[in-house]
C-alpha cells in the first residue's frame, strides 16, 4: 500500500458503544472505516474485517462476547502486519483475551486489551473509562485513539489483567443494582414513598453514580437500554465460571446472574439490566398511581373476594370481627409464635375494606 500521512482507524462492531466511539473519532478528525455483522448505511462501511485491515493502522473491536472476538481476530489475522495495533474492547474471559492477543502477535502486529466502563451516554459524549493491558509502547502509540472516546485511561498490567478488573467491577455493579431493586420492593411493601428512599440513599455512603442513574428509572419502570440484560448476564456468567475454575465462592454474583437470567428467559434481554426490578416493583411504577374506578359488578366481586380472604383466616368470624390480633403462625423452626404486627395489620385492613364495600349500594341481583 502507498504510504499514508495520516493513520486511519477501523471500528468493528456498531452497537450502542461502537456508534458513539465512531462519531467521536470523526469529530476529532480521524478517518474511520467501519464494519459490523449487521450492515448499516453509514460512511466507509466495508464488506468484512479482512477488507478493513488494509485500510487502517488501528483497529478497535467492540463485539459482544468471546466467540465474536475470536472470530473477528481470526478474520483479521490474514491481513495484519507489523504496522497494525489491534485494540480489543470486549468484556470476555481473560483466557479469551489472551488467545486473541496470541493470534495478533502471530502475525507480527501489536495487541492492547481495553475493556471499558460507561454506557450509551458516556460513549456519545466521549467519556468512557478504559482499563488497559498490554505492551507499553503500543499503548503510547494508541493513546490518541483511546483519548478520542474517553475521559480516563487506567493502565492495569499485562493482557488478561484489565479484563479481570472489568469483570470484577461489573460484579459490584450488578450486585448493587440487584440489592437496590430488593430494597425498593421492601420500602414500597411497607408503604413508604419511594422518593423518601431516594432521598435517604443520596445521603448514604453506599450511594453511587450508577444508583443515581438507575433508581429513578427503576421507579418509573423505564428500561430503555444503555447496558442490556443480555450483556450483563454474559458478564456474570463469565465471573461465575472463573470463580468455579479458581474454587472461589461467588454467592452474590450467582444470585445476580439468576435474576438476570429470569429476565432473559422472559424475552427482556434487550432491556437495560436494571430491569431485574420488574420482579419486585408494581407494574405502575408510579408514586402517584391512582386505583381505577370499578364498575358495580367489579365491586361485588371484590367484596366477595375480600370476604373469602377474611373468612379463610383462623380466628375470623363471618362479620370480620374475629380475634385476628391473637392469630398464631408457625415459625420456620416449627415453634408457634404470636402473629407479627404486619400480619395483624393486614387482617385489620381486610376487615375495614370489606365493611366499607358492604356499606356501599350495590345491585340486588345475586351472582
N, C-alpha and C positions, 0 to 999 in steps of 0.2 A: 504493500500500500504506500502511496505517496506520504511524505512527512506532513503532519498537521501542526500548525502553530498552536491551536487551542485544542485541549484534550476534551473528548466527548464523554458523556455519561450515559450508561444504559440502565434502565429500571425495568425489572422483571416482576410482574405482579401489580395489577392496578385495582386493588381493593381500596378500602377506606384510607389506609395509610399510604399505599403506593401512589394514589392520585394526589394526595396532599404533598408528598415529597417531590413528585414530578413538577407540580406547579411552583413550589419554592425554588427548585433548581433553575427553572426557566426564568423566574423573576430575578434571580441572582446572576443571570447572563450565561448560564451553561447551555450548551447544545445537548438536547436529551433525545434518545431513542428509546422506545418502549415496546414491551411485549407482555401479553397475559394469555392465559388459556382461553379466556372469553374475548373474542375480537371486539375492539372498540373503535368508533370513528373519531380517533384523536390524531394529532400531528405525529409524524415519524413512527407510526406503528409498523413494526416489521413482522415477517412471517414466522419466525421461530427464534429461540435463543441462539442457535448456530448462526443465523443471519445477523443478529445483533452484535455478536462479539467482534467481528472485523471492523465495525463502525465505531467502536468505543474503546476507551482505555480503562475506565472504571465501570464496574457492573454491580449494581445494587440489587439484591434479591429479597423480595417481600412476599414470598409464598407462605402458605399457612402451616405446613406440617413436615414431618421427617421425610416421608415418601416424596413429596413435591420438591423439597430441597435437593435431595439426592438425584432425582430425575433431571432437574434443571441443570445441576452441575455437570452431570454426565452429558447432557445435550450440548452444553457449552464447551466441554473439555477439548473436543477435536479442533476447535478454533482458537483456543487460548494460546498466548505466547508470553514471553518474559515481561512485556510491557504492561500486561493486564494486572489489575488489582480487583479481586472479587470480594465483595462485602456482603456477608450473609446476615440478614436481619430477622430471620425466622426464629420463633421460640420452639425449640426441638430438644430432644435428649442430648446431653453432652457428647455421647458416643456418635450420634449422627452428625453433629457439628465437626467433630474430629475426622470423621470419614469424608465429609465434604472437603475439608482442608487438605486431606491427603490426595484426593483426586486432582484438585487445583495445583498442588505442589508438583504432582507428577507430570504436569505439562510445563513446568518452569515458571508458572505465574505465582503471584502472591495472594494470600488469603487473610481476611480480617473477619472475625465474628463481631457483630454489633447488634444484639437484641436491644430493644428499647422499652422505655415506659412512656406512656402518653397515648391518648386515643385520638378520635377524629378531630376535635378542636385543636389539639396540640400539633397534629400533623399539618393542618391547614394554616396554622399561624407560624410554623417553623419552630416549634418549641418542644420537640421531642427531647428525651434524655437517652443517650446511648451508653450502654455498658459494652466496653470493647475489650477484645483479647486478640493477641497475635503479635506479629513482628512489629517492633517499634518503628523501624524505618518505613515500613508500609503504611503504618498509621500516620506518620508525619506527612507522607505524600497524599494520603486520602483525607486528611483533616479538613481541608476546604470544602470537600464534597459533603462530609458529615455536618459541618457547621451550617451549611445552607438550609438544613431542615431541623436544627436542634438548638437548644439553649444551653446544653451542657454535655460534655463527653467525659465519661468516667472510665479511666483505664483500670482494668481488673487484673490481667495477667495473661497467661497462655491460653490458647484455644481450648474451649470447654469450660473454663472457669467463669467467663462472663455469662454463658448460658446457665450455669448453675446459680449465679446470682439472680438472673431474670426469673427462673423457676421459683426460687425462694421468695422473692418479693411478691410474685403473683399468689403464692400460698397465703401470705399475710393479707393481701387484698381480698381474695375470695372468702377467707375466714371472717374478715372484718365485716364484709357486706352480709354474709350469712347470719352472723350474730346480730347485726343491726335489724335485719328483717324479722328475726325472732323477737327482739326487744320491742319493736313497733307492734307486733302482734299482741304481746303481753300488755303493753300500755293501753292499746285500744280495747282489749278484752276487759280490762279493769275500769273502762270508762273515762280514761284520762285523754284529753285532746292531744293529738299527735304533735301539734305545734309547741306544746309545753315540753315534750320530749326533745324536739329540735333545739329549743332554747337552752335546755339543760345540757345537751350534748355540746353546744357551742362553747360552753364554759368548762367542759370536761377535758382532762388531759388526753383522753383517747380519741378526741376529735381529729379529723384529718381532711386533707384536700379531697380525697375520694368520698368520704362521707358527706362533705359539704355539697358535692355534686349529686350524689346518689339519693340521699334521704328525701329531698323534696320530690324527686321523680318517682320514688317508691310510693310515697303517699298519694301522688296523682295517678299512679299506675301508667306512667309514661315510659314505655320500654323501647323507645327509639334506639337503634343500635349505635353505640360508639365502640364497644368491645363486646363481641357477641357471646352468647351462651356456649355455642359450639367451640369457640376458640378458648374460652376459659376452661371448659370441660377438658379439652385436649391437654391443656397445661397441667390441670390437676391429675389427670391420668398419668402424665409423664412423671410428675412428682411422686405419686404413689408407687409407680413401677421402680423408680430409682430407689425409693425408700425400702421397698421389698428386697431389691438386689443388695442393699447395704445392711439389711436387718435393722432398719430404723423404723420405729413405730410412729406413723403419721396419722393418728386418730382423727384430729380436727380436719386435716386435709381430706381424709377419706369421707368424712361427713359432708364437707362442702362439695366434693365430687358427686356424691349421691344425690344431693338436691339439684345440682346442675343436670345430672342425668335424667331426673324426673322431668325437667323442663324440655330437654332434648326429645325424650320419648313422647311428649305431648305435642310435638311439632313446633316448638318455640325456639329452635336452635338459632334462629337469626335475630331474636330479641337481644337486647343488652343483658349482660349476665346478672344484673341485679333483678331480673325477672324471677329469681328464686323467691322474691317477696310475694308472688302470686299464691304460693302455698299458704300464706299466713294472713294476708290482708283482705278485707272485704272487696267485692267487685266494684263498689262505688269509688273507693279510694279517696273520697272527698269528705273533709271535716264538716262541710255544710250540707251534707246529704239529708234530704227530707223523704220520709217514708211516703210512698204513693198512696192516694186515697183509694179505699176499697169500695167495691160495689156491695149491695145488700147481701147477695149470696156469698160473696167472699167473707163478709163479716160473720155470717152464720157458721161458715166452715172454720174460720179462725177461732170462734168461740167454742165450737165443738172440740177442736184440736187442743185448745188450752185446757178444757175440762178434762179430756182424756189424760193429758200430761199431768195435771194436778192429782187426779184420782189414782194415777199409777204409782205415786209415791206412798210408801207405807206411812201411816200416821195422818193422812189427809182424808177428811170425810167428804161427802157429796157436796157440801156447801163451800168447800175450800177452806174450812176453818179448823183443820186438823192440827195436831201437835207437831208441826214441822220443825219447830225450834229444838226439839229433843230427838230429831231423827238421827239414828246411828248409821254408820257406814263401816265397811270392812277395810281396814288398812292393808297395805301391801304385805305386811308380815302376819296377817290373819287376825290381828288384835282389833276388837271393836272399840271405836272411839266416838266421842261426841261429834256431831256434824260441825263442819267448818262454817265460819261466818259467810263465806261465799255461797255455800250451798243453801244455808238458811235464807240468804238474801234472794237467791234465785226463786225459791218456792214462794216467798212473800210477794215478789214481783208477779209471778204467775197468778197467784190468787187475786191480787189487786186488779190486774188487767182483765181477768175473767169476769170479776164483778162489774167492772166498767162496761164491758161489752154486753153483759146481760141486762144492764140498765138501759142500753140504747134501744130505740124502737126498731123492730125487725118485722119481716113479713110473718103472718100467721101460718103460712104454709110450712109443712114439715117435709124434710127430705126423706 
